[in-house]
Amino acid sequence: MRVAVLATDGVEQVELDRPWQALEDAGAEPELVSFSTGTITAYEHIDKGEQRTVDTDLGSADPDGYAALVLPGGVINGDFVRADADAVTFVKAFFDAGKPVAAICHAPWVLIEAGVVRGRRMTSWPSLQTDLRNAGANWVDEEVVVDGNLVTSRKPDDLDAFSATIVEEFAGSREEEPAEA
């Protein structure tokens, strides 16, 4: 199962690395999708962290080629991704296809921009609750929330629950896919 992980400079390093590792451990193939090839700089809150190599640039990434999408957090990452029309279109395509999407921390900003939160029960970093409510979401303060094909989580402290839930939810969507002939 190929899983797109959409991120750019400023992504919260632990929110990129921990779900990535959980997906790999479960046999999935995560791919880092970003605005351009090369590397992105992860952050540890407000301090620069490590570089991560981009697997696929956004212009070449086809949502049909992925079974699911992960949106890691980070204030800078969330703001840059939501401001990019191609990134927002990429994210919306997963919802239009009914594919599972997981977002943590500040990543729900991107979901607001994609127009996919109205009527959804979800969580995020607490400072996004007004944004989500204003966009029509039912915001709750829980470590992980599943609403249909959407998994959301609040913060790095919730990564164990978030990672376990995305592995479970993504595996469930794979079981529902028709067998290839």
Backbone as CSV, one residue per row, in Angstrom:
resi,resn,N_x,N_y,N_z,CA_x,CA_y,CA_z,C_x,C_y,C_z
1,MET,0.841,-1.179,0.000,0.000,0.000,0.000,0.883,1.239,0.000
2,ARG,0.742,2.080,-1.033,1.476,3.343,-1.107,0.680,4.422,-0.384
3,VAL,1.363,5.158,0.484,0.738,6.219,1.258,1.489,7.517,0.996
4,ALA,0.783,8.525,0.519,1.386,9.843,0.334,1.480,10.533,1.685
5,VAL,2.624,11.148,1.943,2.825,11.967,3.140,3.197,13.349,2.614
6,LEU,2.258,14.279,2.692,2.440,15.606,2.111,3.011,16.561,3.150
7,ALA,4.186,17.113,2.849,4.845,18.015,3.800,5.832,18.905,3.070
8,THR,6.231,19.972,3.749,7.248,20.877,3.229,8.106,21.361,4.391
9,ASP,8.987,22.316,4.104,9.831,22.879,5.161,8.968,23.313,6.331
10,GLY,9.444,23.035,7.540,8.719,23.424,8.733,7.815,22.345,9.289
11,VAL,7.818,21.162,8.652,7.024,20.055,9.182,7.565,19.672,10.558
12,GLU,6.670,19.359,11.463,7.093,18.904,12.798,7.735,17.525,12.636
13,GLN,9.035,17.435,12.933,9.816,16.230,12.632,9.202,14.965,13.222
14,VAL,8.833,14.988,14.476,8.300,13.796,15.121,6.948,13.397,14.513
15,GLU,6.181,14.391,14.042,4.887,14.097,13.435,5.019,13.579,12.009
16,LEU,6.185,13.732,11.442,6.512,13.106,10.161,7.101,11.719,10.398
17,ASP,8.074,11.636,11.296,8.835,10.401,11.483,8.054,9.269,12.145
18,ARG,7.305,9.547,13.183,6.631,8.463,13.921,5.534,7.786,13.106
19,PRO,4.617,8.525,12.474,3.628,7.833,11.631,4.288,7.110,10.449
20,TRP,5.331,7.708,9.900,6.072,7.097,8.789,6.584,5.723,9.219
21,GLN,7.243,5.682,10.388,7.794,4.425,10.889,6.686,3.410,11.150
22,ALA,5.577,3.848,11.720,4.452,2.942,11.984,3.917,2.353,10.684
23,LEU,3.817,3.182,9.658,3.343,2.691,8.360,4.322,1.682,7.768
24,GLU,5.616,2.003,7.800,6.618,1.050,7.305,6.571,-0.260,8.077
25,ASP,6.471,-0.165,9.395,6.412,-1.374,10.232,5.210,-2.236,9.894
26,ALA,4.134,-1.611,9.412,2.914,-2.337,9.049,2.943,-2.834,7.601
27,GLY,4.048,-2.558,6.888,4.184,-3.043,5.517,3.747,-2.055,4.453
28,ALA,3.382,-0.843,4.839,3.002,0.181,3.867,4.259,0.821,3.282
29,GLU,4.070,1.540,2.189,5.166,2.239,1.521,4.891,3.738,1.533
30,PRO,5.290,4.439,2.598,5.082,5.887,2.603,6.015,6.580,1.613
31,GLU,5.517,7.642,0.990,6.312,8.452,0.066,6.152,9.909,0.455
32,LEU,7.276,10.596,0.612,7.248,12.016,0.939,6.977,12.816,-0.333
33,VAL,5.846,13.497,-0.348,5.438,14.359,-1.453,5.597,15.794,-0.980
34,SER,6.263,16.627,-1.800,6.441,18.024,-1.445,6.402,18.881,-2.698
35,PHE,6.561,20.179,-2.534,6.427,21.119,-3.635,7.466,20.921,-4.734
36,SER,8.645,20.449,-4.374,9.691,20.216,-5.369,10.597,19.092,-4.892
37,THR,11.410,18.588,-5.795,12.349,17.525,-5.444,13.448,18.098,-4.557
38,GLY,14.289,17.219,-4.050,15.378,17.637,-3.170,15.090,17.242,-1.744
39,THR,15.230,18.193,-0.846,14.998,17.911,0.571,14.103,18.986,1.178
40,ILE,13.519,18.631,2.313,12.804,19.601,3.134,13.462,19.594,4.505
41,THR,13.285,20.681,5.228,13.832,20.787,6.578,12.706,20.599,7.586
42,ALA,12.837,19.557,8.388,11.879,19.330,9.472,12.253,20.235,10.643
43,TYR,11.299,20.442,11.533,11.532,21.267,12.708,11.181,20.493,13.967
44,GLU,11.854,20.839,15.038,11.513,20.348,16.371,10.949,21.559,17.097
45,HIS,9.658,21.731,16.957,8.899,22.892,17.404,9.376,24.121,16.642
46,ILE,10.199,24.996,17.236,10.643,26.188,16.513,12.112,26.113,16.094
47,ASP,12.760,24.993,16.384,14.166,24.824,16.024,14.296,23.931,14.797
48,LYS,15.226,24.286,13.904,15.453,23.454,12.732,15.888,22.064,13.161
49,GLY,15.346,21.069,12.474,15.683,19.676,12.729,16.456,19.112,11.555
50,GLU,16.141,17.894,11.218,16.862,17.172,10.169,16.249,17.394,8.793
51,GLN,17.044,17.098,7.783,16.588,17.139,6.396,15.920,15.809,6.054
52,ARG,14.905,15.862,5.223,14.242,14.665,4.714,14.212,14.767,3.194
53,THR,14.498,13.650,2.524,14.521,13.614,1.066,13.110,13.437,0.520
54,VAL,12.762,14.269,-0.430,11.460,14.204,-1.088,11.475,13.045,-2.082
55,ASP,10.445,12.209,-2.028,10.330,11.093,-2.968,9.680,11.519,-4.276
56,THR,8.678,12.389,-4.188,7.911,12.789,-5.364,7.523,14.250,-5.236
57,ASP,7.720,15.013,-6.315,7.273,16.394,-6.267,5.772,16.431,-6.537
58,LEU,5.118,17.424,-5.996,3.666,17.533,-6.060,3.150,17.516,-7.493
59,GLY,3.871,18.133,-8.405,3.449,18.158,-9.803,3.412,16.788,-10.453
60,SER,4.193,15.856,-9.941,4.243,14.491,-10.486,3.398,13.507,-9.692
61,ALA,2.925,13.906,-8.539,2.189,12.996,-7.656,0.735,12.889,-8.118
62,ASP,0.294,11.669,-8.343,-1.081,11.403,-8.770,-1.838,10.779,-7.602
63,PRO,-2.851,11.444,-7.078,-3.597,10.879,-5.949,-4.126,9.464,-6.228
64,ASP,-4.409,9.159,-7.491,-4.899,7.822,-7.835,-3.859,6.736,-7.570
65,GLY,-2.594,7.120,-7.462,-1.526,6.156,-7.227,-1.283,5.835,-5.763
66,TYR,-2.074,6.451,-4.885,-1.898,6.249,-3.451,-3.201,5.732,-2.841
67,ALA,-3.052,4.914,-1.826,-4.215,4.362,-1.134,-4.698,5.277,-0.019
68,ALA,-3.802,6.145,0.491,-4.143,6.982,1.638,-3.204,8.179,1.681
69,LEU,-3.532,9.127,2.566,-2.758,10.360,2.709,-2.547,10.668,4.176
70,VAL,-1.312,11.073,4.529,-0.995,11.561,5.867,-0.542,13.009,5.746
71,LEU,-1.102,13.847,6.619,-0.722,15.254,6.697,-0.117,15.508,8.076
72,PRO,1.220,15.513,8.168,1.847,15.819,9.451,1.702,17.301,9.772
73,GLY,1.912,17.654,11.031,1.715,19.019,11.472,2.949,19.885,11.397
74,GLY,2.918,20.898,12.227,3.922,21.938,12.215,3.263,23.217,11.751
75,VAL,3.435,24.297,12.488,2.794,25.562,12.148,3.219,26.025,10.758
76,ILE,4.523,26.031,10.513,5.042,26.505,9.226,4.540,25.600,8.107
77,ASN,4.669,24.303,8.292,4.231,23.329,7.296,2.750,23.508,6.966
78,GLY,1.913,23.545,7.996,0.477,23.666,7.771,0.121,24.934,7.008
79,ASP,0.784,26.033,7.353,0.485,27.298,6.697,0.952,27.292,5.245
80,PHE,2.153,26.784,4.978,2.653,26.735,3.604,1.809,25.808,2.732
81,VAL,1.438,24.651,3.265,0.688,23.683,2.464,-0.706,24.221,2.142
82,ARG,-1.374,24.821,3.115,-2.722,25.324,2.847,-2.725,26.488,1.870
83,ALA,-1.602,27.180,1.729,-1.507,28.322,0.825,-1.186,27.918,-0.609
84,ASP,-0.933,26.649,-0.848,-0.568,26.175,-2.180,-1.785,25.515,-2.839
85,ALA,-2.274,26.101,-3.908,-3.489,25.596,-4.572,-3.328,24.160,-5.048
86,ASP,-2.164,23.794,-5.566,-1.956,22.417,-6.034,-1.994,21.428,-4.880
87,ALA,-1.440,21.820,-3.738,-1.465,20.946,-2.566,-2.894,20.748,-2.082
88,VAL,-3.663,21.814,-2.060,-5.058,21.729,-1.614,-5.858,20.845,-2.567
89,THR,-5.643,20.978,-3.861,-6.315,20.128,-4.851,-5.920,18.673,-4.656
90,PHE,-4.650,18.418,-4.387,-4.152,17.061,-4.138,-4.881,16.454,-2.940
91,VAL,-4.982,17.202,-1.859,-5.650,16.721,-0.645,-7.126,16.459,-0.921
92,LYS,-7.790,17.383,-1.578,-9.224,17.232,-1.849,-9.501,15.990,-2.690
93,ALA,-8.585,15.633,-3.575,-8.771,14.457,-4.423,-8.910,13.175,-3.590
94,PHE,-8.231,13.093,-2.467,-8.348,11.917,-1.606,-9.758,11.824,-1.014
95,PHE,-10.305,12.958,-0.631,-11.674,12.978,-0.095,-12.684,12.654,-1.188
96,ASP,-12.477,13.228,-2.370,-13.391,12.966,-3.482,-13.421,11.485,-3.840
97,ALA,-12.291,10.802,-3.651,-12.199,9.375,-3.957,-12.577,8.493,-2.767
98,GLY,-12.874,9.110,-1.616,-13.238,8.334,-0.433,-12.079,7.606,0.214
99,LYS,-10.863,8.055,-0.062,-9.673,7.418,0.507,-9.410,7.945,1.914
100,PRO,-8.752,7.138,2.758,-8.448,7.601,4.112,-7.402,8.709,4.138
101,VAL,-7.637,9.648,5.053,-6.738,10.781,5.249,-6.517,10.923,6.748
102,ALA,-5.271,11.183,7.136,-4.932,11.398,8.538,-4.211,12.730,8.669
103,ALA,-4.607,13.525,9.679,-4.013,14.843,9.894,-3.801,15.063,11.381
104,ILE,-2.644,15.624,11.719,-2.327,15.877,13.122,-1.884,17.323,13.312
105,CYS,-2.185,17.848,14.490,-1.681,19.136,14.953,-2.224,20.289,14.105
106,HIS,-1.377,20.979,13.338,-1.790,22.105,12.514,-2.205,21.699,11.101
107,ALA,-2.097,20.437,10.760,-2.465,19.980,9.415,-3.938,20.192,9.074
108,PRO,-4.870,20.186,10.036,-6.260,20.449,9.655,-6.489,21.801,8.983
109,TRP,-5.556,22.744,9.093,-5.666,23.976,8.311,-5.830,23.651,6.829
110,VAL,-5.081,22.648,6.377,-5.137,22.258,4.965,-6.526,21.708,4.637
111,LEU,-7.105,20.966,5.571,-8.437,20.394,5.359,-9.496,21.489,5.283
112,ILE,-9.335,22.532,6.085,-10.247,23.677,6.017,-10.170,24.284,4.622
113,GLU,-8.950,24.508,4.165,-8.746,25.123,2.849,-9.329,24.260,1.732
114,ALA,-9.286,22.943,1.908,-9.831,22.018,0.903,-11.352,21.919,0.970
115,GLY,-11.946,22.520,1.991,-13.396,22.527,2.108,-13.998,21.180,2.468
116,VAL,-13.288,20.400,3.315,-13.741,19.036,3.612,-14.066,18.799,5.092
117,VAL,-14.170,19.858,5.886,-14.381,19.653,7.323,-15.829,19.847,7.781
118,ARG,-16.657,20.472,6.983,-18.042,20.758,7.407,-18.756,19.474,7.807
119,GLY,-19.319,19.500,9.021,-20.063,18.351,9.523,-19.208,17.229,10.090
120,ARG,-17.908,17.388,10.053,-16.999,16.349,10.558,-16.701,16.558,12.035
121,ARG,-16.592,15.450,12.762,-16.114,15.460,14.146,-14.611,15.278,14.066
122,MET,-13.857,16.209,14.657,-12.400,16.138,14.532,-11.704,16.892,15.656
123,THR,-10.384,16.698,15.705,-9.556,17.381,16.687,-8.341,17.966,15.980
124,SER,-7.540,18.707,16.733,-6.359,19.383,16.190,-5.581,19.970,17.353
125,TRP,-4.500,20.668,17.033,-3.845,21.503,18.024,-4.904,22.478,18.527
126,PRO,-4.991,22.721,19.824,-6.095,23.522,20.369,-6.298,24.891,19.723
127,SER,-5.248,25.540,19.261,-5.419,26.884,18.695,-6.181,26.883,17.371
128,LEU,-6.399,25.715,16.766,-7.150,25.632,15.517,-8.647,25.408,15.734
129,GLN,-9.073,25.216,16.986,-10.469,24.862,17.222,-11.443,25.908,16.687
130,THR,-11.150,27.183,16.831,-12.052,28.210,16.309,-12.083,28.169,14.788
131,ASP,-10.927,28.003,14.161,-10.882,27.892,12.696,-11.737,26.722,12.220
132,LEU,-11.593,25.582,12.879,-12.349,24.393,12.481,-13.843,24.578,12.723
133,ARG,-14.203,25.135,13.857,-15.626,25.382,14.135,-16.215,26.368,13.124
134,ASN,-15.468,27.412,12.814,-15.949,28.396,11.838,-16.111,27.778,10.447
135,ALA,-15.361,26.720,10.168,-15.471,26.019,8.883,-16.535,24.923,8.923
136,GLY,-17.203,24.782,10.073,-18.311,23.834,10.166,-17.997,22.499,10.798
137,ALA,-16.793,22.322,11.324,-16.438,21.066,11.985,-16.935,21.062,13.429
138,ASN,-17.100,19.878,13.964,-17.412,19.685,15.381,-16.091,19.343,16.063
139,TRP,-15.407,20.340,16.640,-14.093,20.144,17.249,-14.245,19.554,18.637
140,VAL,-13.442,18.523,18.935,-13.412,17.910,20.259,-11.965,17.804,20.720
141,ASP,-11.771,17.779,22.024,-10.437,17.689,22.614,-10.176,16.240,23.014
142,GLU,-9.773,15.428,22.034,-9.468,14.010,22.246,-8.172,13.677,21.528
143,GLU,-7.457,12.641,22.002,-6.150,12.350,21.416,-6.222,11.898,19.971
144,VAL,-7.263,11.181,19.603,-7.447,10.778,18.212,-8.941,10.634,17.952
145,VAL,-9.358,11.092,16.769,-10.764,11.052,16.390,-10.863,10.450,14.988
146,VAL,-11.777,9.492,14.829,-12.044,8.915,13.519,-13.464,9.317,13.125
147,ASP,-13.578,9.923,11.958,-14.886,10.284,11.403,-14.886,9.841,9.943
148,GLY,-15.503,8.692,9.689,-15.495,8.150,8.332,-14.076,7.843,7.904
149,ASN,-13.656,8.439,6.794,-12.310,8.183,6.267,-11.264,9.150,6.824
150,LEU,-11.627,9.973,7.806,-10.721,10.988,8.349,-10.283,10.643,9.765
151,VAL,-8.958,10.668,9.978,-8.367,10.476,11.303,-7.657,11.773,11.658
152,THR,-7.974,12.327,12.837,-7.278,13.536,13.285,-6.748,13.344,14.703
153,SER,-5.701,14.107,15.010,-5.079,14.027,16.319,-4.538,15.401,16.691
154,ARG,-4.234,15.599,17.988,-3.919,16.926,18.493,-2.456,17.345,18.431
155,LYS,-1.543,16.434,18.864,-0.182,16.903,19.142,0.780,15.726,19.260
156,PRO,2.083,16.029,19.370,3.075,14.959,19.475,2.810,13.971,20.618
157,ASP,2.263,14.443,21.731,1.979,13.519,22.844,0.979,12.437,22.457
158,ASP,0.220,12.655,21.398,-0.813,11.714,20.954,-0.331,10.775,19.851
159,LEU,0.951,10.826,19.525,1.440,10.084,18.364,1.281,8.569,18.466
160,ASP,1.387,7.990,19.649,1.185,6.541,19.761,-0.225,6.166,19.306
161,ALA,-1.219,6.877,19.816,-2.612,6.595,19.448,-2.861,6.932,17.982
162,PHE,-2.341,8.059,17.521,-2.522,8.482,16.129,-1.922,7.450,15.178
163,SER,-0.689,7.053,15.429,-0.009,6.106,14.542,-0.717,4.758,14.515
164,ALA,-1.106,4.265,15.682,-1.824,2.979,15.734,-3.159,3.066,14.991
165,THR,-3.840,4.183,15.125,-5.139,4.340,14.475,-5.000,4.433,12.969
166,ILE,-4.004,5.168,12.473,-3.881,5.253,11.013,-3.503,3.909,10.425
167,VAL,-2.665,3.154,11.106,-2.323,1.818,10.603,-3.589,0.964,10.517
168,GLU,-4.392,0.999,11.562,-5.633,0.216,11.590,-6.619,0.684,10.519
169,GLU,-6.843,1.986,10.429,-7.803,2.529,9.466,-7.337,2.340,8.024
170,PHE,-6.058,2.546,7.779,-5.546,2.385,6.426,-5.596,0.913,6.007
171,ALA,-5.302,0.010,6.930,-5.378,-1.422,6.621,-6.815,-1.814,6.314
172,GLY,-7.770,-1.248,7.044,-9.177,-1.537,6.791,-9.614,-1.086,5.413
173,SER,-9.072,0.041,4.944,-9.440,0.518,3.613,-8.834,-0.373,2.544
174,ARG,-7.668,-0.935,2.817,-7.028,-1.829,1.857,-7.852,-3.095,1.711
175,GLU,-8.414,-3.587,2.826,-9.220,-4.808,2.765,-10.495,-4.600,1.960
176,GLU,-10.970,-3.351,1.877,-12.180,-3.050,1.125,-11.927,-2.873,-0.358
177,GLU,-10.655,-2.714,-0.750,-10.345,-2.509,-2.165,-10.600,-3.799,-2.935
178,PRO,-11.110,-3.685,-4.168,-11.324,-4.895,-4.957,-9.993,-5.539,-5.333
179,ALA,-10.002,-6.835,-5.426,-8.781,-7.566,-5.801,-8.454,-7.273,-7.268
180,GLU,-7.160,-7.158,-7.553,-6.751,-6.909,-8.922,-6.855,-8.204,-9.709
181,ALA,-7.248,-8.072,-10.971,-7.401,-9.257,-11.827,-6.089,-9.677,-12.405
